[in-house]
Amino acid sequence: MKIVELIIDEEDELAGIDAISIVESPAIEENFVALNKQKEYKLKTLDEDKRILMGALLVPNKTIYRKEGKEEYYIYFSKETVKKASELFLQKGKQNNATLEHKFDIEGLTLVESWIVEDKDKDKSALYNMDVPVGTWMGAVKVNNEDIWKDFVKTGDVKGFSIEGFFLDREERPKEKIKDKLNEVELETYNDYPESAVNNAKKAIKYKEENGSSCGTPVGWTRASQLANKENISRETIARMASYKRHEGNSEGSYEDGCGPIMYDAWGGKSGVNWAINKLEQIDKEKLSQIQAGVKLLKIKKMLINASKKTNK
């Protein structure tokens, strides 16, 4: 079974860790990166009064089983990638990004400490009998969400940290990296972007095929191919397209003038980027409604479980 190293594409604005999730069983999902099921990597209650939890966020050189369709293989992160991921998470100000079981965005959780283990015996994690390898990204998270603390942390329903984000395979061409759910639910995708965005991508690809071009990254040209072929794209891809708005100032002129015009068209051009911005807003509004409904269901489920326990006493 092959082993694939995952790396960070620093030219991709969305690359790296996007959020920290608290979960019952840290595990690996299809197209999703998370900690392996190992007792020594579970959460520790560092300070119950202050509601601070500590645990491993990402472990280097740990082979992790993954399955995509019928293909089975292992992935791992080098120490350098783990360190870079921890740095980018803080640099991008994502300390407050948190989810519950990778299903629901939650507020009131903040990464208040972040460090890389350099000496197993002298590291803070050793004080709490956490046997983690050198190079592990450790974190302490403060829980200011009363419901999460009482209904999930105190009850032991969540036992570990898991990370979610976007990486590339070193050995393969860039693939669409998506944040999936634990139960391998198929994520909704979309292809209702305008025909003009399709034509812009085709135009950029044709120019590159006929004249050659060193512009852009494999990610950008993969995106152009998707748009040109009218493929369905995920919410994360749409977010990437929307973020390309920042390059609009370099999009004017001919392809001979520089990389700006051709790469902007590769990402769908103005019509594609503007569609992505509006589509992202629409998707997130729908997602918010689903999250609110989901949290309500979780609370109802918890109430039913508690009621059942009282009845059985």
N, C-alpha and C positions, 0 to 999 in steps of 0.2 A: 504494500500500500504506500503510495507516494506521500511525501511530506512537503508542504508548501509554506514558505515564509511569507507572512503578511507585512506589508510596509506602508508608510504614509506618503501619499503624493502631496508634497508641500505646496504645489502649484494649484491644488484644488482647495478652494476656500472652505469647503465643508468636510475636508479630510480630518481624521482623528476622532477623539472621543466626543460624543455629543451629549451624553447624559449618564448619570449613575442611577442604577435601579436597585431597589431593595427587594429581595426575592426569597421565597421559601427554600428552593433548591437551586443554587447557582448551577447552571448547566449550559450546554452548547446547543444552539438551534441552527437550523438551516439558514445560511447566509447571515449568521448573527454571531458575534463574538461575546463570550461570557466566561466567567471563571469555571474551573472544573469542580466536580463534586468531591471535595476533600475536607475532612473535618478541620484540619489546621488552617483552612482558609475561611472559616466561618466568622461571623461577626462577634466582637467582644463589646460588652457594655463598659465603656471606658469610664464614664461618670454618669450614674443614673440620675443624680440630682440635676445635673446640667444637661442631661439627655444627649450624651455624645456617644457615638458608636465608632468602633475602629475595625478596620479589616483590610485585606488585600484587594486592590482594585485590578491589578494586572500582573501576571507572573511571567518572567522571561524564560525562554527555551523550554516551555512546557508544551509537549505535544498534546493537541486537543482534537478529538475525533469530530469529523464533520461529514455531512452527507448532502449532496445536491442531486436530486433525482435518484438515479441508480449509481452515481459515482460516489465512492467512499474514499476519504483520505484524511490526513492529519494536517493541522496548521500550527504555527507557533510564531511568537514574537521574539525578536532579539532584544538584548538589553538596551541597545541604542534606540530601537523603536519604542520600547516601553518608556524610556526616559523622555523621548521626544513627544510621545502622546501625553504624558503628564504635564509637560511644559506648555503644549498647545492648549490643553484644557483650561489652564489658568490664564494664559495669554489672551484667549478669546473670551474670558469672563464668563465661563459656563459653570461656575461654582454652585449656582442655585438650580441647575438643570437636574431634575430627578423624576423617576417614574416608579410605579409600583407594579412589580411582576411584568415589566416591559409592556404593560397594557394601558396604564393610566398615568398621565402627567400629574404630578402632585407638587404642592407648594409647601414651604416651611422646612425643607431640607437643604443644608448648606455644607459644602466641603470647607472645613475650617482649618484642617491641617493636611499637608501633602508632602510626602518625602519618598526618596528612593533608599532602600536598604543597602548600606555599604558594608556593614559588619554585623553578621548574624548574632553574635554574642553580646555586642554592645548596643544594638539597635533597640529602640523603644518597644518594638513588637516582642522582643525576648522577655521583657518584664511581664508580659501577659501570656507567656507560654505559647506564642504563635511561631511555629517553625516554618519560616518562609525563606526562599532562596535570596542570595545577594542579587540586587537588581530589581527586586519586586517593588512595584508602586504601591505604597501604603497610603491610607487616608483615614481621617477622622471626620465624621459627619455629625453635625448638630441637628437635632430633630425638634423643630418648633411647632410642628403640626400635632395638635392634641389628639386628633382622631387616629393618626398613624401610630403615634406612640402607644396609646392605650389599646387600640384594637389589633395592632399587628406586631409591634416590637415587644411590648410587655407580655403578650400571649405566646410569643415564640413562633408566630405564623410567618415571620420573615427571619431568615437565618444568615443571610450573606449579601454581599455586594455583587453586582454584575454590571458590566459596562456595555454601552451600545455606541456604535459609531461606524465610520467608513474607512476601509483599508483596501489596498490593492494586492493582488498576488504578484510576487516578484517573478515567478516563472511563467506567468500567463499574461495575456493581454488584459487590460482592465475590464472587469465585469461590473455589472450593476450591483452595488452593495446596498442592501436594504435592511432596515430595522424590522425584524419579523417578530411575531408573537410566539409564546412557548408552545402552542398547540399547532404550529405549522399552518396557520390560517393563511390562505392566499390573499395577498394585499391587493387592493383595488388599483387598477392602472387606467390610464387615459390616453386617447389619441385624437381628441377633438381640437387640436391646435390648427390654426388656419393653414390653408393651402400655400399661402405666401411664405410661411415659415418652412414648409417642405421644399419649396422652390429655392429659397435662400440657401438651405443646406446642400441641395443638389448642385447649385451654382458653385459653391465653395469646393465641393468634392471634384467636380469636373475640372475646375481650374487647376487643382493640385495634381490630378491625373495627367493633364495635358502639359502643364508647365513646371510641375514640381514645386514643392514648398517646404521649408523647414519650420514654418510657423506652428504654434500650438503644441499641445501635448496629446498623448494617446487618448486621454479622457475626452478632450475636445472633439477629436475626429471620430471617436466612438459615438459621441452624441450626434454629430452630423449624420452618421450612417443611420442611426435610429430615426431621426427626423425625416431623412430622405426616403426611408422605406416605410414611413407612416406607422412605425411600431408603437405599441402601447408603452407608456413610461410611467414610473411611479411618482409618488408625491415628493420623494427625495430628489429625483431627477428634475422635477419641476422647480423645486427650491433652488437647485443649482442654476437653472436657466434664469430664474428671477434675479438671482444674485449677480448675474452677468450684466445687469443694468449699469453697474459701476464702470463698465468699459465703453459705454455709449459714446463718450467724448472722443474716442479713438476710432469710431466706426465709419467716419466719413472718408470719402476718397476712393481711389481704385485699389485693387489688390496689389498693384506694383508699388504703392506708396508705403507699404509696411504691413505688419501682421494684424493690426487692428481691424481693418475692414473684412478680411477673409475669415478671421476667427469669429467675428461678430455674426457673420452670416452662417458660419458653421453651427453656431448655437441658435439658429433660427432667425437671426436678424431682429430688427425692431419689432416686427409683428409677433415673432415667436417669444421674445423676452416680455413684451407687454401682455401677451396672452398668459404667460407663466405667472406674472405678478397677480393678475386678476384671478386666475385659476387657483393659485395658492391660498388666496384669501377665502375663496369659496370653500375649498376643501377643509381649511382649518376651522371655519365656522361650523361646518357639519361635524367635524371631529369633536369640537367643544361640546356640542349637544350630546354626542355619543358618550363622551367622558363623564359628563354630568349625570347621565342616565346610568352609566356603569358604576360610578361611585355610590349612587343611591342603591343599586342592586347589591353591592358589596356590603353596605351597612345593613340592609335588610337580611342578607344571608348571615351576617354576624349576629344579629338580633335573634334569628331563628335558632342558631347553634347554641347561643347562651340560654335561650328559653328551654331548649331540649335538655341541656345539662342540668338546669334547675329542676325540671320535671323528673329526671332520672335519679335525683339524689334521694 
